[in-house]
Amino acid sequence: MDKHELGAFLRSRRERLRPDDVGLPSGPRRRTPGLRREEVAVLAHISTEYYVRLEQGRAPRPSGEVLAGIAVALRLTDAESDHLHVLAGTAPNRTGLHRRDVRPSILALIERLPQTAAFVISAAFEVLAWNELAAALMEDFGKLAPEDRNLARRAFLGPAHPGTRLYGISDLADFRHHVVMELRATFARYPSDPAVAGLVADLREGSPDFARLWERHDVQAAPVLRKTFRHPAVGEITVDCDSLMLSDRDQHLVLYSAPAGSHDAEALALLNVLGTEAQL
């Protein structure tokens, strides 16, 4: 049970709600942002004292029934409710290290996708495996040290010059928000992993944007269905995005493709021929 993170998460979810969201009157003298603690306690059918202690990180581990009542009171989504149980220590928790070894069948699969840029990322956004088209579209990851293959670091800490977009993507702000939400959940799943803790610490210290988004305690990322890259050799390429969960290793297989016969498919085909030399 991570009492500090649990309290901060409850507080962030309570403060985002308005009284009329849960059928309560606002009243003329409301100074507290969002709901009051006693209002959440009433809605969750628990004592105000106990809920206050939960937010302050002083309460013992709540039961599953209590957490279910709080989830309903705070109007949590399924992803947020799952995150609540992880923080409270009432859900299966991966307390070891996040995995970086990619299943051999997945390595073989991405090499058999000549018209699709494919790569695998860890739970901490490290690019673990990639095919030639992914390297041509984004960068030659094989020339980078493992720590420099981390997309979270690249998104928030460079090495791009100020004003330069990550791989020319059109949705950098949305991608950054997505990274923070995913890392928030990863941090809860792997509380004893020094690599995850170190990554989060570096990003909080080195990026005010990351620190601001981190304090929002958001954990449900919206799926990204399309993305536009601006490539130095072939210009803009808009691709369909599919992210497949590899649940046995807590990794994602990311696929970028384009409809057959489209201009974007022709651009990907050209990149497939040019390879990483197109980035020079």
HELIX and SHEET records of a PDB file:
HELIX    1   1 LYS A    3  ARG A   16  1                                  14    
HELIX    2   2 PRO A   19  VAL A   22  5                                   4    
HELIX    3   3 ARG A   37  ALA A   44  1                                   8    
HELIX    4   4 THR A   48  GLU A   55  1                                   8    
HELIX    5   5 GLY A   64  ALA A   73  1                                  10    
HELIX    6   6 ASP A   78  ALA A   88  1                                  11    
HELIX    7   7 PRO A  104  GLU A  111  1                                   8    
HELIX    8   8 GLU A  132  LEU A  137  1                                   6    
HELIX    9   9 PHE A  141  LYS A  143  5                                   3    
HELIX   10  10 PRO A  146  ARG A  149  5                                   4    
HELIX   11  11 LEU A  151  LEU A  157  1                                   7    
HELIX   12  12 LEU A  166  GLY A  168  5                                   3    
HELIX   13  13 LEU A  172  ARG A  189  1                                  18    
HELIX   14  14 PRO A  194  GLY A  206  1                                  13    
HELIX   15  15 PRO A  208  TRP A  214  1                                   7    
HELIX   16  16 HIS A  263  LEU A  274  1                                  12    
HELIX   17  17 GLY A  275  GLN A  279  5                                   5    
SHEET    1   A 5 VAL A 127  TRP A 130  0                                        
SHEET    2   A 5 ALA A 117  ILE A 121 -1                                        
SHEET    3   A 5 GLN A 251  SER A 257 -1                                        
SHEET    4   A 5 GLY A 235  LEU A 246 -1                                        
SHEET    5   A 5 ARG A 226  HIS A 231 -1                                        
END                                                                             
